[in-house]
Amino acid sequence: MCHLKRLLYFVLLFVAVSFRLQSQDFLAQRFEGKSDGLGLILYMEQYNTSVSGNLFVFHHADSTKITVSRMELIGTMADETTFVMKQAGFPEPCISGSFSKSGNSIALTGSCATFQAEVQVHKSVTGKMMLDLYRISETTPLWPDDPFSPKASLEMDAILPHVNSNARYTDALIRFASVQPGNYAPATAAYDSLMKFASMRFSDQYRRLAEGDPVQNQTRRIPDWERIQQMQLVLNDQGLVCIEKTVYAYSGGANGMTNSSYLIVNDSGNILTYRDIFREECYDELSSLIDQKLRDAYSLDAQSPLSQAGFFNEIIQPNDNLYLSHDGLAFVYNVYEIAPRSMGTIRVRLLPEEVEQCIEPGILNEQIRRIFHPAFIVEP
């Protein structure tokens, strides 16, 4: 009976809800190309007229050394085939692109500090895992008949495997995207249904919280809820995928909270953590590298305590919240983990040459080495 009431509630609720769900195939596309000592890998996502992505620029400093720059990009489609993008945090666009008729290549032009060239990049899917992007947007009023009703707002991205993927791999991405079935959907539900049920779960939590606080319910001082989940593809190469998930959540109080987390998973569905990637004996070496990176970033000499810059502790240790990309590995510390809110999310990036000797030997070592040194760029 309880389950029947819940279903009836949501049938009625959806009539009063502003709801949008869209999925598109192969939005997390990978393009690559090179020209005159410059190599590019572009992970690009498109949703309606919005585009975003990560651009990795490989510079051949000399015959033996390659430097890598990562640019986080956002932009818009000017028309069906052309777009402009800017670096996150910068006011003006510095990259433009034009798709070929087939959509399999882009004529990319850059006027950014780290990318000033014209390069033709081509879609690369061989050996890479195909991914789809799903997005849902919903606003749920607590009392649909009241125009001033408190409400719960949800905007949610999910990067999920294309059909016919390995079951363990699929399950890992579903769980990371927070759209696992639970009590709301059958285990075999389609991705569209999983997104809808994730929205229902969020709305149901809001309703139950309001019903459980009779004082606030009587005074109608229930706060609005807001949750924004954005996902971005950081890596899709050599049988490894790395996805970034950033969640902003507000459920009352002075401020909401933003949290960034990362998933590194291989095509067999094995989730890789710090212990899987790094040799045990390198722990102290990595801690020292993190310490030095923070001192450089905050202009601290070797004798000054980290607390002088605002850190809670004098030793910052490696953690499991790390990402892997073409420009190295990074440890990510969210607000309040190692420093106050005013210092924001702290990312400590370690360059390939700084960590390669610490990578566990075997197949993983070879996969990561090829990620750091893509053959199509390294080979003359």
TORMARGU-876583 format. One record per atom (N, C-alpha, C): x, y, z; residue in one letter. Coordinates in steps of 0.05 Angstrom, whole numbers, plus 5000, padded with zeros to 4 digits. Layout:
N
XYZa/...
***
This chain:
380
501649765000m/500050005000m/501750255000m/503850255017c/505750485018c/507050534991c/507750314977h/509050344951h/507050454931h/504550364933l/502450464914l/501950764918l/501950854944k/501551134950k/503851304938k/506251194941r/508651344931r/508451374901r/507651164886l/507451174857l/505251384849l/502951374864l/500851564859l/501751854863l/503351884884y/504352154891y/506052264868y/507752094857f/509452194836f/508052234809f/505952074805v/504352114781v/503052394781v/501952464805l/500752734808l/502852954808l/505152894820l/507253094823l/508353174795l/508752974778f/510053034752f/508353224735f/505753234741v/504053424727v/504853714733v/505753754758a/506454024768a/509354094766a/510953914754v/513853944754v/514854054727v/516754234728s/518154314704s/520254104698s/520153964676f/521753724672f/522953724645f/525553654643r/526853624617r/528953404619r/528953224600l/530853014599l/531752984570l/534352974566q/535352934539q/537852764539q/538052584520s/540452424517s/541252434488s/543852424484q/544952424456q/547252234455q/547652114432d/549751914429d/552452044424d/554451914435f/557251984428f/557952274433f/556852394454l/557452674460l/560252704471l/561152494486a/563852504497a/565852414475a/566252574455q/567852504432q/570852574437q/572552424424r/575452464426r/576452524398r/577852754396f/579152834371f/582152854376f/583752804356e/586652834359e/587852924332e/590153054334g/591553144310g/594153274318g/595853324298k/598453444303k/599353604278k/601153804284s/602153974262s/604554134273s/606854114259d/609154284264d/609954274294d/610454044305g/611454024332g/609354064353g/606754064345l/604554114363l/602653884361l/601853764383g/599853544383g/597453624400g/595053534392l/592653604406l/590953354411l/589753344435i/587653154441i/585353314453i/583053294441l/580653444449l/578453254457l/577553264482y/575153124491y/572953334491y/570853284475m/568853494470m/566053384476m/564453554489e/561653484495e/559853704484e/557553624475q/555653814464q/552853754475q/551553964483y/548753934493y/547154164481y/545354104462n/543954314448n/546054504435n/545954764443t/547854954432t/550354994449t/550454854472s/552754894490s/554854684484s/557454764485v/559654574482v/561654624504v/563054404512s/565054424533s/567054204528s/569254204542g/571153994539g/573854054551g/575653864547n/578453884556n/580253864532n/582054054529l/583954054507l/586754024518l/588153814509f/590953764517f/592753844494f/594554024499v/596454124479v/599254024486v/600353864467f/603053754470f/605053924454f/606954044468h/608954204455h/611654054454h/612754024431h/615453904428h/617554124433h/618454134458a/620454344465a/623054284451a/623754034448d/626153944433d/625653664424d/627753524415s/627453254404s/626753054425s/627253114451t/626752924472t/624653004492t/624053264495k/622253354516k/619653444504k/617453364517i/614753444509i/613453564534i/612353804531t/610753924553t/607853914546t/606153884566v/603253854562v/601754064578v/599854194564s/598154394577s/595254294574s/593754324596r/590954254596r/589254504597r/587254524579m/585454754578m/582654654582m/581254754603e/578454694607e/576854904591e/575054814573l/573754984554l/570754984557l/569455214553i/566555234551i/565955414528i/563655374515g/562955544492g/560155484481g/559755574457t/557055544444t/557455484415t/555455354403m/555255314374m/554255564361m/555855664342a/554955904327a/552855834306a/553055594295d/551055484277d/551355174278d/550355034259e/550354744260e/553154624259e/555054764248t/557754644244t/560054794257t/559655044266t/561855194277t/561255264306t/563455304321f/563255374350f/565555554358f/565155684381v/567255834394v/567355754423v/569855754434m/570155664462m/572255844476m/571955874502k/573856024518k/574755844541k/577155924552q/578055784575q/576355854599q/575755664616a/574155714641a/575655924657a/574156134665g/575356354680g/576356584664g/576356564637f/577356774620f/574956904606f/575057164601p/572657304589p/572257254560p/574357224544e/574057224515e/574656954503e/573156874482p/573756624468p/576556634455p/577956414455c/580556404441c/580856164424c/578656014420i/578755774403i/576155764387i/576455714361s/574155684344s/574555424328s/572355304320g/572555054306g/570255024286g/570854854266s/568854804245s/568854504238s/566554374242f/566254094236f/566254044206f/567453824198s/567153734170s/564253644165s/563553604140k/560853514133k/560153244146k/562153074148s/561752804160s/561652824191s/562753034203g/562953064231g/565252914243g/566952794226n/569152634236n/571752794240n/571753054233s/574153214237s/573353504243s/575153654255i/574753934262i/577154094253i/576654314240a/578754514234a/578854694259a/580954664275l/581154804301l/583155024299l/582355264307t/584055504307t/584255614335t/586755654345g/587155754372g/588756004372g/587856194390s/589356444395s/589856474425s/589956244439c/590456254468c/593456264474c/594156304499a/596956324506a/598456064500a/597255834505t/598555584501t/597855444475t/596155564459f/595355444434f/594755664413f/596755714396q/596455914375q/597155784348q/595155654336a/595755514311a/593055434299a/593255324275e/591055194261e/591654904257e/590054724268v/590554444268v/588054294260v/588254104242q/586053924236q/586053684255q/583853654270v/583753424288v/581553234279v/582052974283h/580252774273h/579152604295h/576652524292k/575352354312k/576852094315k/577352014340s/578851774345s/577151594364s/576251364354v/574651194370v/575850914373v/577850844357t/578950584358t/580350534385t/579550324399g/580750264424g/579750444447g/577950634441k/576850804462k/573950714468k/573050764492m/570450684500m/568350894493m/566150804482m/564050984473m/562251064497m/561751324500l/560251424522l/558051604513l/555851604528d/553551784522d/553251984545d/552152214539l/551652414559l/548652444563l/547752434588y/544852464594y/544652704613y/542452854610r/542053084627r/539053114634r/538553184659i/535853214668i/535653474684i/533453624681s/533053874695s/530153874706s/529853924731e/527153894743e/526854084767e/524554204770t/523854364793t/521254254805t/521354184830t/519054054844t/518054234866t/515654364864p/514554514886p/513454324907p/513854394932l/512854234954l/509754234955l/508654464950w/505654494949w/504954604921w/504254444902p/503854524875p/501954754871p/499954774888d/497854984885d/498755254895d/501055264909d/501955514921d/504155634904d/503755864892p/505855984875p/508356054890p/508156084916f/510556154933f/511655904948f/510855674939s/511655424952s/514755384952s/515855284974p/518655194973p/518954984951p/521354954941k/521754774919k/524454644920k/524654424906a/527154274903a/527954284873a/530354384867s/531254414839s/533554224835s/533454084813l/535553894806l/536453934777l/539053964773e/540253954746e/542453734748e/542353544731m/544053304734m/545053204708m/547753184706d/549053044683d/549752764691d/549852594672a/550952324676a/552352234650a/554852164653i/556352034631i/556151734635i/554951594616l/554451314619l/555451164594l/556050904598p/557150744575p/555050714553p/556050694529h/554250624507h/553250334510h/551250264495v/550050004498v/552049774493v/551449544504n/553049304501n/555849324514n/556149494535s/558649514549s/558849294570s/561349244579n/561849064601n/560049124625n/558848914638a/556948964659a/558249104683a/560649014691r/561949144714r/562749434708r/563549484684y/564249754675y/561749934675y/559549824665t/557049974665t/556150034693t/556349834711d/555449874739d/557150084753d/559750094747a/561550284760a/560750574752a/560150614726l/559450884717l/556650964727l/554850774728i/552150834739i/552250924768i/553850784784r/554050854812r/555451124816r/557551174800f/558951424802f/557151654795f/555351614775a/553551824767a/551151864786a/551051694807s/548851704827s/546151654815s/546051464795v/543451394783v/542951094786v/544150964807q/543650684811q/540750634818q/539550404810p/536750364813p/535650384842p/536950244861g/535950244888g/533050134890g/531350264905n/528550174908n/526750314888n/527850464870y/526150624853y/525850514824y/527750344817a/527650244789a/528849964788a/527949804769p/529149544765p/531949564756p/533549354762a/536349354756a/536849374725a/534849284710t/535149284681t/534049534667t/533349744683a/532049984672a/533950124652a/532750244632a/534250394612a/535350644626a/537450764613y/538651004625y/536751234629y/534951274609d/532951494612d/531251444638d/530551204643s/528951144666s/530551184692s/533151104691l/534851144715l/535051444721l/535251614701m/535351904706m/532752004719m/530551914709k/527951994719k/527651904748k/528451654754f/528151554781f/530151694800f/532451774791a/534251934808a/532952194815a/531552314797s/530052564802s/527752514822s/526352294819m/524252214838m/525352174866m/527652054868r/528952004893r/529552264908r/530652454892f/531352714904f/528752864914f/526652854897s/524152984905s/522852854929s/523052594930d/521952434953d/523352504979d/526052534978q/527552605002q/526752885012q/526253064994y/525453335001y/522653335014y/520853185002r/518153165013r/518153035041r/519652825044r/519752685070r/521052855092r/523053015085l/524253195104l/522253405113l/520753515094a/518753715101a/516553605119a/515653365112e/513553235128e/514553165156e/517153115158g/518253025184g/518853255203g/518453505195d/518953735212d/516453895215d/514653825234p/512053955236p/512254255242p/514254345257v/514554625264v/514954785238v/516954705222q/517454845197q/515054825178q/513854595178n/511554555160n/509254745167n/508754785193q/506654965201q/507255255195q/509755335198t/510555605193t/511355655164t/511455435149r/512055445120r/514755585115r/516755525133r/519455635130r/521355415120r/520355235105i/522055025094i/523955135073i/526555095075p/528355205055p/528155075028p/528755215007d/529055094981d/531454904981d/531354704964w/533654524959w/534554574931w/537254554927e/538354574900e/540654374898e/540754234876r/542954044871r/543654064841r/546154124836i/547154144809i/549553944806i/549253754789q/551353554784q/552353574756q/554853644753q/556053674726q/558253454724q/558353334700m/560353124695m/561953194670m/564553134671q/566253194648q/568252974644q/568652914618l/570552704611l/573352814612l/575152704628v/577852794630v/579752614613v/579052364611l/580752174597l/579151944586l/579751864561n/578651614550n/580751504530n/582551344541d/584851254525d/586051004537d/587150834520q/588550594529q/586950414548q/584350404543g/582650234560g/582050354587g/582750604592l/582150744617l/580450984613l/578551024631v/576751254630v/577051404657v/577251674656c/577151834680c/574952044676c/573152054696i/570952244695i/570952414720i/570452674716e/570252864738e/567252914744e/566552904769k/563752974778k/563953204798k/562653424792t/562553654810t/559653694818t/559153694845v/556453714855v/556253964873v/554354134867y/553654354885y/551054284898y/550954304925a/548454234939a/547854444960a/545354524960y/544354714981y/541754604992y/541654585019s/539154485032s/538554665056s/539254915055g/538755105077g/541355195089g/541255415105g/543655525117g/544755745100g/547255835107a/548356065095a/549356015067a/550555775063n/551855715037n/551455425029n/551555385003g/551555104993g/554455004993g/554754754987m/557354624986m/557954514959m/560454544950t/561354424924t/563354214929t/563053984916n/564853754920n/565553644893n/568153594889s/569053474864s/570153194870s/569453004854s/570452724857s/571052614830s/572552394830y/573552284804y/573351984804y/572851884781l/572751594776l/574851524755l/576651334762i/578451214743i/577750924741i/576950834717v/576050554714v/577050444688v/577750184687n/578650074662n/576249934648n/576749834624d/574549724608d/573549454618d/574849344639s/573849104652s/572149174676s/571849424682g/570249514705g/571649534731g/574349504730n/575949534755n/576449824761n/575549914785i/575950194794i/578750214805i/580250404796l/583050434804l/583250654826l/584550584848t/584950764870t/587950824873t/588550974893y/591451044898y/593050784900y/592150584915r/593750344919r/594050184894r/592150204875d/592450064850d/594550194831d/594750454834i/596450604815i/599350634825i/599750694851f/602350764861f/603650534877f/606250514874r/607850324891r/607750414920r/607650224938e/607350284966e/609750444977e/612150384967e/614450514978e/614750804969e/612950894952c/613051174942c/611351364958c/610151274979y/608251444994y/609651695005y/611951665017d/613451895028d/614352075006d/615251964984e/616152124961e/613952294950e/611552174948l/609252324938l/608352534957l/608452474983s/607852675003s/609752915001s/612252864997s/614253084994s/613653244969s/612853114947l/612253254922l/609853434926l/607753334940i/605453494946i/606153734963i/607853694983d/608753915000d/610154124984d/611954044966q/613454234950q/611654394931q/609654244919k/607854384901k/606154594915k/605254534939l/603754724955l/605454964963l/607854914970r/609655134978r/610155314954r/610555194931d/610955364907d/608455524900d/606155394903a/603655534896a/602955764915a/603755734940y/603055934960y/605456094970y/607656074955s/610056244960s/611156204989s/611455954997l/612455885023l/615255765020l/617155855036d/619755725035d/619755465051d/621955315050a/622055055063a/621755065093a/622455295105q/622355315134q/619655405145q/618055525128s/615455635137s/613355415140s/611755425161p/609655225164p/607455265144p/606155045135l/603955065117l/601555225128l/601355225155s/599255365168s/599455675163s/601755765155q/602156045149q/600456125125q/599955935107a/598355985083a/595355925088a/594755805112g/592055745118g/591355445121g/593255265115f/592754985116f/592354885145f/590654685149f/590054585175f/592454425187f/593854275169n/595954095178n/598554165165n/600754065178e/603454125167e/604253905147e/602853685146i/603453465127i/600953405112i/601053435085i/598753375068i/599353115054i/597652915058q/598252655048q/596652595022q/597652415006p/596052334982p/593352214990p/591352244973n/588752134979n/587751974955n/585351874957d/584151714936d/582551884916d/582352134922n/580852314903n/582852434883n/583452274863l/585452354844l/584452314816l/585552464797y/584852424769y/587352374753y/586952234731l/589052164712l/588452284685l/590352424674s/589952544647s/592652544632s/592552654608h/594952664592h/597152854603h/596353034621d/598353214633d/599253124660d/598652874668g/599652774694g/597452674711g/598052654737l/596152574758l/595752804777l/593352824789a/592953044808a/591352934832a/592153024856f/590652974880f/588853214885f/586353164892v/584353374895v/583253374923v/583353604936y/582453634964y/580153834964y/577753744972n/575453914972n/575454104996n/573554294996v/573354505017v/573254375044v/574754475063y/574954395091y/576554135095y/577554005074e/579053765078e/581853825089e/583154025077i/585854095086i/586154395091i/584054555085a/584254845087a/581454955089a/581155215098p/578555335101p/577155375075p/574555445076r/572855485053r/573955695034r/575155905046s/576156125030s/578356045010s/579655815015m/581755724997m/580655544974m/578055474976g/576755324955g/577855044952g/577154914929t/578154644923t/581054674914t/582754494925i/585654504920i/586454264903i/587654314880r/588554104863r/591654114861r/592853884867v/595753874865v/596453684842v/597453804820r/598053644796r/601053564796r/601453314791l/604153204789l/604753134760l/606953234749l/607653194721l/608352894716l/608052804691p/608752534684p/611552454693p/613552624688e/616252554695e/616752544725e/614852664741e/615152654770e/613952404782e/612252264768v/610852044780v/611251774766v/612351774742e/612551524726e/614051304741e/616151384756q/617651174771q/616151064794q/613851184802c/612351094824c/609850924816c/609350904790i/607050754781i/607650454784i/605650314793e/605850024796e/606649894770e/608449704770p/609349574746p/607149404733p/607549314709g/605649134695g/604049284674g/601649174669i/599949274647i/599149564653i/598449624678l/597549894685l/599750094680l/602150024687n/604450204682n/604650274652n/604350064635e/604550104606e/602250274596e/599850234606q/597550384598q/597950684604q/598850744629i/599251014637i/601551144622i/603650994616r/605851104601r/604951184573r/603151034561r/602151104534r/600251334536r/598851374558i/597151604562i/598851864564i/601051844579f/602852074582f/604352134556f/604951924540h/606451954515h/605051824492h/602851954482p/601351844460p/603051794435p/602851554424a/604551474402a/604251654378a/601851744372f/601451904348f/602852184351f/603352264375i/604752524380i/607752484383i/608552274397v/611352224403v/612852134378v/611651964362e/613051864338e/613652084319e/615952094306p/616652304287p/614952274262p/
***
